[in-house]
Amino acid sequence: MDPTTDNAGYAGDPGTARSSLEALRAEIAKAVVGQDPAVTGLVVALLCRGHVLLEGVPGVAKTLLVRALASALELDTKRVQFTPDLMPSDVTGSLVYDARTAEFSFQPGPVFTNLLLADEINRTPPKTQSSLLEAMEERQVTVDGTPRLLPEPFLVAATQNPVEYEGTYPLPEAQLDRFLLKLTIPLPSRQDEISVLTRHAEGFNPRDLRAAGVRPVAGPADLEAARAAVAKTAVSHEITGYVVDICRATRESPSLTLGVSPRGATALLATARAWAWLTGRDYVIPDDVKALALPTLRHRIQLRPEAEMEGVTADSVINAILAHVPVPR
């Protein structure tokens, strides 16, 4: 497909929308090396109208990944660097007095965009972190009692450093639960790191994605067509029961103090449907649930301190549950 093709011509075609969204991987790979799982996770979140938490050490291209996605999808994007002195109004906007009219007018904050990059969200205090809660859940911002709708599509992609790093404020459980997925961004392999350095040696500028060849391959029309198709993806009673059994098993795990809530079960079903559609099926199978279980559930459970001391991780608990819960046939 020609990356410069106008998307409006095929709005409403699920097949073409799927092809366009699949093309995102190749397009983003022009700027980001070796992060296909994270790209897929971001697309799944867009299809489910969810939000994504990206975790990784500094310098693994979390910010570049989000910027490349916005460029390839032709979406408006804004970035907020979360710091200890950031105020809630710096994110949502505020009323500003206009001396010419002697009235207050609303000045929108950076949250009024399609794709908000909340950089290092766990470096700001909880009061400012919570300023995103209404935007993420209700897709609106209320200032001085007046609700203001956010644009559509709207996605928060928040990056955070691992919690053991100094100067971080752990996100409260209520806010973690608002994120559809938590994606871990690993350090690149040796070969991928060589590719990164080679690109930079050849003149790659991460601040100029157009020069790197990143072009729009999909747009809002594709997302709407894809979302409509995902909503029609069939889910059997056996699959619904399988999702519930996995989530209930987390509540009974001796390694956890907090299991997955019903909202988490709903999220797992939604992401499994989106993944099933992306892979070319109009029905969900158990492998779809397994494929999305880790990124959908890992941030919704809480380990017991003694389990953490023994080296147990959220991922290992979920993997053990997936191995234990009977798979429907």
Long-range contacts (C-beta under 8 A, 24 or more apart in sequence): 1-217, 3-27, 3-215, 3-216, 3-217, 4-215, 4-216, 7-74, 7-216, 7-218, 7-219, 7-220, 7-221, 7-222, 8-219, 8-221, 10-221, 10-222, 11-221, 11-222, 11-224, 11-225, 12-221, 12-224, 12-225, 12-228, 13-225, 14-225, 14-226, 14-228, 14-229, 16-222, 16-225, 17-218, 17-221, 17-222, 17-223, 17-225, 17-226, 17-229, 18-226, 18-229, 18-277, 18-278, 18-280, 20-217, 20-218, 20-222, 21-218, 21-222, 21-226, 21-278, 22-278, 23-217, 23-218, 24-69, 24-72, 24-73, 24-217, 24-218, 27-68, 27-72, 27-214, 27-215, 27-217, 28-65, 28-68, 28-69, 28-72, 28-214, 30-68, 30-212, 30-213, 30-214, 31-64, 31-67, 31-68, 31-204, 31-206, 31-209, 31-212, 31-214, 32-61, 32-64, 32-65, 32-68, 33-61, 33-188, 33-192, 33-195, 33-196, 33-199, 34-188, 34-189, 34-192, 34-195, 35-61, 35-65, 35-185, 37-183, 38-65, 38-183, 38-185, 39-65, 39-69, 40-275, 40-278, 41-181, 41-183, 41-295, 42-66, 42-69, 42-155, 42-157, 42-183, 43-278, 44-180, 44-181, 44-271, 44-274, 44-275, 44-278, 44-292, 45-155, 45-180, 45-181, 46-73, 46-153, 46-155, 46-223, 47-223, 47-226, 47-227, 47-230, 47-274, 47-277, 47-278, 48-180, 48-230, 48-267, 48-270, 48-271, 48-274, 49-153, 49-227, 50-155, 50-179, 50-180, 50-181, 50-267, 50-270, 50-271, 51-136, 51-155, 51-156, 51-157, 51-158, 51-178, 51-179, 51-180, 51-181, 52-155, 52-156, 52-157, 52-158, 52-179, 52-180, 52-181, 52-182, 52-183, 53-121, 53-158, 53-159, 53-160, 53-171, 53-176, 53-179, 53-181, 53-182, 53-183, 53-299, 54-157, 54-158, 54-159, 54-160, 54-183, 54-185, 55-159, 55-160, 55-161, 55-162, 55-182, 55-183, 55-184, 55-185, 56-159, 56-161, 56-162, 56-184, 56-185, 56-186, 56-187, 57-161, 57-162, 57-187, 58-161, 60-185, 60-186, 60-187, 60-188, 61-185, 61-206, 62-159, 62-185, 63-117, 63-119, 63-159, 64-206, 65-185, 66-115, 66-117, 66-157, 66-159, 67-117, 67-209, 68-209, 68-214, 69-115, 69-157, 70-114, 70-115, 71-209, 71-210, 71-214, 71-215, 71-216, 72-214, 72-215, 72-216, 72-217, 72-218, 73-115, 73-216, 73-217, 73-218, 73-219, 73-223, 74-216, 74-218, 74-219, 74-220, 75-114, 75-115, 75-153, 75-219, 75-220, 76-113, 76-114, 76-115, 76-151, 77-113, 77-114, 77-115, 77-116, 77-117, 78-110, 78-111, 78-112, 78-113, 78-115, 78-116, 78-117, 79-110, 79-116, 79-117, 79-119, 80-110, 80-111, 80-116, 80-117, 80-118, 80-119, 81-119, 81-120, 82-118, 82-119, 82-120, 82-121, 82-122, 82-123, 82-124, 82-128, 82-129, 83-120, 83-123, 83-124, 84-123, 84-124, 84-125, 84-167, 86-124, 86-128, 87-128, 88-127, 88-128, 88-130, 88-131, 89-131, 90-128, 91-128, 91-131, 91-132, 92-131, 92-135, 92-141, 92-143, 93-141, 93-143, 94-143, 95-143, 95-144, 104-144, 106-143, 106-146, 106-148, 108-148, 109-141, 111-135, 111-141, 111-150, 112-141, 112-148, 112-150, 112-151, 113-151, 113-154, 114-151, 114-152, 114-153, 114-154, 114-155, 114-220, 115-153, 115-154, 115-155, 115-157, 116-154, 116-155, 116-156, 116-157, 117-157, 117-158, 117-159, 118-156, 118-157, 118-158, 118-159, 119-158, 119-159, 120-159, 120-160, 120-161, 121-158, 121-159, 121-160, 121-171, 122-160, 122-161, 122-163, 122-168, 122-169, 122-170, 122-171, 123-161, 123-167, 123-168, 123-169, 124-169, 125-169, 126-169, 126-172, 129-169, 129-171, 129-172, 129-175, 130-172, 130-175, 132-156, 132-158, 132-175, 132-178, 133-174, 133-175, 133-178, 136-178, 136-179, 137-178, 152-220, 153-220, 153-223, 173-258, 173-302, 176-299, 176-300, 177-261, 177-263, 177-264, 177-299, 177-300, 179-299, 180-267, 180-270, 180-271, 180-296, 181-271, 181-292, 181-295, 181-296, 182-295, 182-298, 182-299, 183-295, 226-277, 229-277, 229-282, 230-273, 230-274, 230-277, 232-282, 233-273, 233-274, 233-276, 233-277, 233-281, 233-282, 233-283, 233-284, 234-282, 234-283, 234-284, 235-269, 235-273, 235-283, 235-284, 236-283, 236-284, 236-328, 238-328, 238-329, 239-269, 239-272, 239-284, 239-285, 239-286, 239-289, 239-328, 240-269, 241-328, 242-286, 242-289, 242-325, 242-327, 242-328, 243-268, 243-269, 243-272, 243-289, 245-325, 245-326, 246-289, 246-293, 246-297, 246-321, 246-322, 246-325, 247-297, 249-321, 249-324, 249-325, 250-297, 250-301, 250-317, 250-318, 250-321, 253-301, 253-317, 253-321, 254-304, 255-303, 255-304, 255-307, 255-312, 255-317, 256-301, 256-302, 256-303, 256-304, 256-307, 256-317, 257-302, 257-303, 257-304, 258-300, 258-301, 258-302, 259-301, 260-297, 260-300, 260-301, 261-300, 264-296, 264-297, 264-300, 267-296, 267-300, 268-292, 268-293, 268-296, 268-297, 271-295, 271-296, 286-327, 286-328, 290-322, 293-318, 293-322, 294-318, 294-319
